Each structure stands twice: as structure tokens, then as C-alpha cells.
Amino acid sequence: MVDMGTGLVAIGAGVAIGLSAIAAAVAEKEIGAAAVGAMAEKEELFGKGLILTVIPETIVIFGLVIAYLILQLAVK
């Protein structure tokens, strides 16, 4: 039988990944819209727009690391 603490740890890890993914999606939406608008005016901004669009994905990586740490600390 699994105790309640294990379930709460799993929920905490899921919330860490889920909220970080939502935050990255919102940030990427805003940056993507601005980058497309800037590229419509100046085509040479494509590289900068692409890099700035990818940067919010690091938020999800941080959420994944936190979830992993939560799960590893709960095992001990």
C-alpha cells in the first residue's frame, strides 16, 4: 500500500513541471509574436528572434530539475 506522502510528492513533482511548462508557453507566445512582428519589418532579425524564442524553454528544464530533486529527496 502506498502512503499519502508518496502521492503528495508525486503531485508536487507534477505541479513543478506543469507550472513551468505553462509559464514557458506564455513567455514563448509573447516573444514569438514580437519576433514575427520585428522580422516583418527587418528580415535580418531572424537569428535574434529565433534565439529569443527558444530561451523560455530553459524554464521547463529548470522545472524538470526541481521535479527530479523532489522525487530523489522523497526517496530517502
C-alpha positions in Angstrom: 0.0 0.0 0.0 1.3 3.5 -0.9 1.1 6.1 1.8 -0.3 9.6 1.3 3.2 11.2 1.5 4.2 9.4 -1.7 1.1 10.7 -3.5 1.8 14.3 -2.4 5.4 14.0 -3.6 4.2 12.9 -7.0 1.7 15.7 -7.1 4.4 18.2 -6.2 6.7 17.0 -8.9 3.9 17.1 -11.4 3.0 20.7 -10.4 6.6 21.7 -10.7 6.8 20.5 -14.3 3.2 21.7 -15.2 3.5 25.2 -14.0 6.9 25.7 -15.5 5.6 24.4 -18.9 2.7 26.8 -18.7 5.0 29.8 -17.9 7.3 28.9 -20.8 4.3 28.7 -23.2 3.0 32.1 -22.2 6.5 33.6 -22.5 7.1 31.9 -25.8 3.8 33.2 -27.2 4.6 36.8 -26.3 8.2 36.6 -27.6 7.2 34.8 -30.7 4.6 37.4 -31.6 7.1 40.2 -31.1 9.8 38.4 -33.1 7.5 37.8 -36.1 6.5 41.5 -36.0 10.1 42.5 -35.9 11.1 40.2 -38.7 8.2 41.6 -40.9 10.0 44.9 -40.7 13.6 43.8 -40.8 14.4 40.3 -42.2 17.9 40.3 -40.7 16.4 40.0 -37.2 15.6 36.3 -37.9 18.5 34.9 -36.0 17.9 37.1 -32.9 14.2 36.3 -33.0 14.9 32.6 -33.2 17.3 32.6 -30.2 14.9 34.8 -28.1 12.0 32.4 -28.9 14.0 29.4 -27.7 15.2 30.9 -24.4 12.0 30.3 -22.4 12.4 26.6 -22.9 15.0 26.7 -20.2 12.2 27.4 -17.7 10.9 23.9 -18.4 14.3 22.4 -17.9 14.5 24.1 -14.5 11.1 22.7 -13.7 12.2 19.2 -14.7 15.3 19.5 -12.5 13.2 20.6 -9.5 10.8 17.7 -10.0 13.7 15.3 -10.2 15.1 16.8 -6.9 11.7 16.5 -5.2 11.4 12.8 -6.2 15.0 12.0 -5.2 14.7 13.7 -1.8 11.4 11.9 -1.1 13.0 8.5 -1.6 15.5 9.0 1.2 
